Amino acid sequence: MDHCEDQFSFLDETAIRAAQLRTDPYDFAFVEQAIDTHHKDAVLRDAPQIPYRGSYAVPYLTFGARFRDVLTDLESPRFRRLVEEKFGMDLSRYPTTMVMMGNTTGNYNEGYAHPDSRHKIVTVLLGFSRSWPYEKGRLRVLRSADRNDCAFEFPPEFGKMLMFRVSDHSWHGFLPQKGERMSLQFCWVDTQRYADQTYRRHRLSALAKSSSVVRKLLQYAPRGMTFTSRPGAGS
């Protein structure tokens, strides 16, 4: 069976295809509603519960059928082809990774500017927060490593999608804000080895953060020393 022809369960193909490719300060596209809001309650009921800060490897999380259907949509050749069309590139030979953020503490070392790992090809962010009423905590597309040098802001709300081509200047980050900040990061990466390393690293991080002592230390650790709070991990 050719899964390229399967219909999406939740993603809105028309909205994703219509999203404008922007090139300033780098190639990115924003989809106002990649999943229709009438699916919000059903999908969020099946979403994983992430009580702590940081990012977690999706294969090690527990979730229900509707959330799994969203992941299946993202991993499908159909979605890959939409992204390929958007950026004019072939992603068919690249493996993928999925990690998810659940909460932010509002501490200074969260959301710092980074361009993403050089091993990533395209990053797709999909919001799962029921709402995000805060001025801070929105992901910023940046012109430089300065978090105030902002070209665009992405609220991590349900169904909103941001995708960008990773480069040495694809700077992004957010200003610290405490809240339930549910956001999925889906990436095409250059090798299966890097994908496996990503999942191992996040798995070890999750085990460490199950300790209340470690969680307390991470709140005040300098950036770059906080397990997954490093370039490419905290979008």
N, C-alpha and C positions, 0 to 999 in steps of 0.2 A: 504493500500500500504506500502511495506517495503522500507523506505527511505534509508536504509543501501545500497541498490543496485543502488540508483540514481548516475549518473555520475556527476563529478564536472563541474561547469560552467567555472571556471578559474584556480583552483589549479592544479598543475602538480603532480599527484599521483606517477608517476614513480620517479621523482626527490626527492620527500619527502621520499618515502620508501628507496631510495638508500643512503640517507644522513647517514654518519657514526655517531654512538653514541660514544662520547668521554667521558672519565671518569676523566680527570685531568683538572681542580682541583675539578670538580663535574660533574654530568651527564648532557651533553648538546649535541645538534646536530645543525649543520648549513646547510641550504639548499641554494645553490648558486642562484637558480632561481626557487622559488616555484610557481611563475606566469610568464609565458613566456613574454618577453619584447615586443612582437608584440601586446600585450593587453594594453600596458602602456597608450597610448593616450586616448583610450576609457574609461578605468577605472578611470584615473585621472580627466577626464572631469566630472565624476559623483561623485568624492570624495568630502567630506565636506570641507568647507572653514573655517579655524581656524586662526583668525588674531592675537591671543594673545598667550602668553607663557602658559606652564602647560599642564595638561591632562584633557580631557573632556569625559563625559559619552556618549558613542556612541548612546544610545537610544534617547538622547536629541539633536543630531546633525541632520542637513538636508543634504541629499545626494540623488543621482540618482540610477537608476536601476542596472547599472553594478557594482557599488560599493556594493550595497545591495546583489548582487549575490555572491560577494566575502565573505561577512559576512555569507551568507547562507551556503557556502562551509565550512567555519570554524566551524559553529555550527552543521554540519551534523554528524550523526553516522559514516559515512565513514571516515571523518577526525579524529574523536575521535579514531577509531580503528587503524589508522596509528600511532597515538601518543602512544596508549596503546602498540602496538607492539614494538615501538622504546624503550620505557622505561620498558617494562615488567610489566605493572600494569593495574588495572581495574579502569577506570574513569567514568563508567556508572552511578554511583549514585551521582556524584558531579555536582552542578550547575556551570554556567559559567558567566564571566563578560567580558565586552569589553570597554576599554577606549582608547582615541586617543590623541596623542601629535601633535601639528601643527607647533610650532615655539619655538626657544630658543633665549634668549637675549644675551647669552655669559657671564652673570654675575656669580660670584663665587659660588652662592648657588644652581646652577643647576648641575645635574648629579653626585651628591655625592654618594659614595659607600654605598650600602645596600644589604642585602641578600633576600629581598622581605618578605612580611607579612607571618607569620606562618600559616595563614588561606589559603594560596595558595598552590596548589598541583603541578601543572605544569603551567609554563608561556610560552606563544608563542608570539614572536614579529615578526611583518611583516612590512617591509619597504614600504613607499609610497612616499618618496622624489623622485622628477624627477631625481635629481643627488645629490651627496654629495662629492664635490671636496676637502673638508677640511681634514687636518690631524687630527684635534680635532673633538669632537662631535660623534665619532664612539663609539658604546656601547662596553665596555670592560668586558670580562669575567675575573674576578679577583681571585687571590689566597688568598687575604686578604682584609682588609678594606682600603688599600692603592691603590688609583686609578692608580698608576704607576706600581703596581705589577700585570702585565697584562699577561694573557695566550692566549687570542684571542680577535680580534676586529671585530665588526659587523657594516658595514656601513648601515645606514637606507635608502637604495635605493630601488626603486620599485621592488617588488617581492622577495627580499631577506628575508629569514626567519631564526630566531634563536629560539630554544625551549630548556628549561631546567627544570629539576626536582628541585623544591624549597626545600631548607634545611637550616639549621642554618649557613651554610658556602657557600651558593650560591651567593657570592658577585659579584656585577656588578655595573657599573656606567660609566660616560663619562666625559672627560675634557670639560669645558665650551667652547662653540662656537656659535656665533650668526648665525642664518640661518633658512630657512624653513625646519624644521626637522619633516617630516610627518612619524609617526610610530604608528602602532596599537598594543595594548597590549591585548591579549586574554588569559584568565586564567580559569582553573578549580579551584574552591574554595570549602572549606569544608562544608559550610552551605548556605542555601538560605538567612538566616538572614545577613550573611556577604556580600553576593552579593547585597542585598537591601541597606545595609549601604554604600557600595561602591558607588552605583549610587546616593544615597541621598547626600553623601559628595561631589561628583564631581558636582552635580547639584547646590549645594549651592556655591561651588567654582566658577562655571561659572557665576552665578549671581553677585557675588562679583567682579569678574574681568571685568564685564561690566562697572564698574566705573573707570575712568581714574585715580582718586586719589588712589584707592586701587591698581591698576596695578603699579603705581609708587612706592608705599610703598613695594610691593612684590619684586621688583627688588633688594632691599637692606635688606630685612628681613633676620634674621639668619635662617639657615636651620632648618627644623622641625617646623617652625612657618609660613610656606607659603602654607597653605591650602593643595593642593595635592602634594606639594614638600616635601614629607615625604616617609619613606620606602615603597617601592612597588608602588609608584605613578609616578615616573619620568623616567621610562625606555625609 
